[in-house]
Amino acid sequence: MTVVKLTIKNKVEGKTTIEQEEYEIEKMSFFKFGDITKLVTEIIKVVKDDKRLTDVFSKLFVAQQIGEEDEKMTDEEKAARDQEFFGKLVHCFETLAVNLPDKALDLLSLLSGIDRNLLGKQDFFTFMDVYDAVLEENDIPKLIERVKKSLGLTKNVLKLKQLVQNVNQ
């Protein structure tokens, strides 16, 4: 678990108090992954003409091709590909933060489990600390590799099923 400290300002009877509160960033659950997928789908509808965003999602969801390419690629080529992917991912967040700050805030709130309003009141550096903590805690490269592996296995099962159907005909 990664811990981030947030500043909370409260006004009670005209007096402002400032408190520091710690929040634990946890690994993404399957349910949270589903919620994130729904939100990302909404975001895609809004920014569908953004080429950088399109590139990121095509790399994510065309894992079958990547799985086949992985077998032929050297470790250096894989690292370069992954670095390119993460660069594009960072640019996507920039697009969200500049063009769709509400959606970016919703996404980070969902990923972190921190209340949207509280997160929105933080200074930019604290906000980015939460973003970094979410990326660290969820080991995004490992998550991507796992999704690619599962999609590759699914593809192989579907090929086998099709082959069996063809033989039986």
C-alpha positions in Angstrom: 0.0 0.0 0.0 1.2 3.5 -0.8 0.3 6.3 1.6 -0.3 9.9 0.5 -0.8 12.9 2.8 -3.6 15.4 2.0 -4.3 18.8 3.5 -7.8 19.4 4.7 -9.0 22.9 5.4 -12.1 23.3 7.5 -14.0 26.5 8.5 -15.8 26.3 11.7 -17.5 29.5 13.2 -15.2 31.7 11.0 -12.0 29.9 12.0 -10.0 27.9 9.5 -8.3 24.8 10.7 -5.8 22.9 8.7 -5.3 19.1 9.1 -3.1 16.6 7.4 -4.7 13.2 6.8 -3.1 10.1 5.3 -4.8 8.0 2.6 -3.8 4.6 1.5 -3.7 3.9 -2.2 -4.6 0.3 -2.8 -4.2 -2.1 -5.7 -7.0 -1.9 -8.2 -9.8 -4.4 -7.6 -11.6 -6.1 -10.5 -14.7 -4.1 -9.7 -12.7 -0.9 -9.7 -11.2 -2.0 -13.1 -14.8 -2.3 -14.4 -15.7 1.2 -13.1 -12.5 2.6 -14.6 -13.3 1.0 -17.9 -16.8 2.7 -17.9 -15.3 6.1 -17.2 -12.6 5.7 -19.8 -15.3 4.8 -22.3 -17.0 8.1 -21.5 -13.7 9.9 -21.9 -13.0 8.2 -25.3 -16.4 9.5 -26.5 -15.4 13.0 -25.6 -11.9 12.9 -27.0 -12.2 10.4 -29.8 -10.5 12.7 -32.2 -7.3 12.9 -30.1 -4.7 10.9 -32.0 -2.5 10.3 -28.9 -5.4 8.9 -26.9 -6.4 6.7 -29.8 -2.8 5.4 -30.0 -2.7 4.5 -26.4 -6.0 2.5 -26.5 -5.1 0.8 -29.7 -1.9 -0.4 -28.0 -3.8 -1.5 -24.9 -6.7 -3.3 -26.6 -4.9 -4.9 -29.5 -3.0 -7.1 -27.2 -3.3 -10.1 -29.5 -0.9 -8.5 -32.0 1.4 -7.4 -29.2 1.5 -10.9 -27.8 2.6 -12.3 -31.1 5.2 -9.6 -31.5 6.6 -10.2 -28.0 7.9 -13.6 -29.1 9.9 -12.0 -31.9 11.1 -8.9 -30.0 14.3 -8.5 -28.0 14.2 -7.2 -24.5 15.5 -3.8 -25.7 12.7 -3.6 -28.3 10.1 -4.5 -25.7 11.5 -1.8 -23.3 11.4 0.8 -26.1 7.8 -0.2 -27.0 6.8 0.0 -23.4 8.5 3.3 -22.9 6.7 4.7 -26.0 3.4 3.4 -24.5 4.0 5.1 -21.2 5.0 8.4 -22.9 1.8 8.3 -24.8 -0.1 7.5 -21.6 1.4 10.5 -19.9 0.4 12.7 -22.8 -3.1 11.4 -22.5 -3.3 12.4 -18.9 -2.0 15.8 -20.0 -4.8 16.0 -22.6 -7.3 15.0 -19.9 -6.0 17.5 -17.4 -6.0 20.4 -19.9 -9.1 19.6 -21.9 -11.2 17.6 -19.5 -10.1 18.4 -16.0 -13.4 17.1 -14.5 -12.9 13.7 -16.1 -9.3 13.6 -15.1 -10.3 14.4 -11.5 -13.0 11.7 -11.7 -10.6 9.2 -13.0 -7.9 9.9 -10.4 -10.6 9.9 -7.6 -11.8 6.5 -8.8 -8.3 5.1 -9.1 -7.2 6.4 -5.7 -10.4 6.0 -3.7 -10.1 9.6 -2.5 -13.2 11.8 -2.5 -13.4 13.8 -5.7 -14.0 17.1 -3.9 -11.1 16.6 -1.4 -8.8 15.6 -4.2 -9.8 18.7 -6.2 -8.9 21.0 -3.3 -5.3 19.8 -3.2 -2.4 21.8 -4.6 -1.2 20.6 -8.0 1.9 18.8 -6.6 -0.1 16.9 -4.1 -2.6 16.0 -6.8 0.3 14.6 -8.9 1.7 12.8 -5.8 -1.6 10.9 -5.7 -1.4 10.2 -9.5 2.2 8.9 -9.0 1.1 6.7 -6.0 -1.7 5.2 -8.1 0.7 4.3 -10.9 3.2 2.9 -8.4 0.8 0.8 -6.4 -0.8 -0.7 -9.4 2.5 -1.6 -11.2 1.1 -0.5 -14.6 3.8 -2.3 -16.7 3.0 -5.6 -14.8 -0.7 -5.0 -15.3 -0.3 -4.5 -19.0 1.8 -7.6 -19.3 -0.8 -9.6 -17.5 -3.7 -8.3 -19.7 -1.6 -9.1 -22.8 -0.9 -12.6 -21.5 -4.5 -13.3 -20.8 -5.7 -12.0 -24.1 -3.1 -14.0 -25.9 -4.3 -17.2 -24.1 -7.9 -16.3 -25.0 -6.8 -15.9 -28.6 -5.2 -19.3 -28.6 -8.3 -20.9 -27.1 -10.5 -19.3 -29.7 -8.2 -20.5 -32.5 -8.3 -24.1 -31.1 -12.1 -23.9 -30.9 -12.3 -22.7 -34.5 -10.0 -25.5 -35.6 -12.1 -28.1 -33.8 -15.2 -26.7 -35.4 -13.6 -26.9 -38.8 -12.5 -30.5 -38.3 -16.0 -31.5 -37.2 -17.6 -30.0 -40.3 
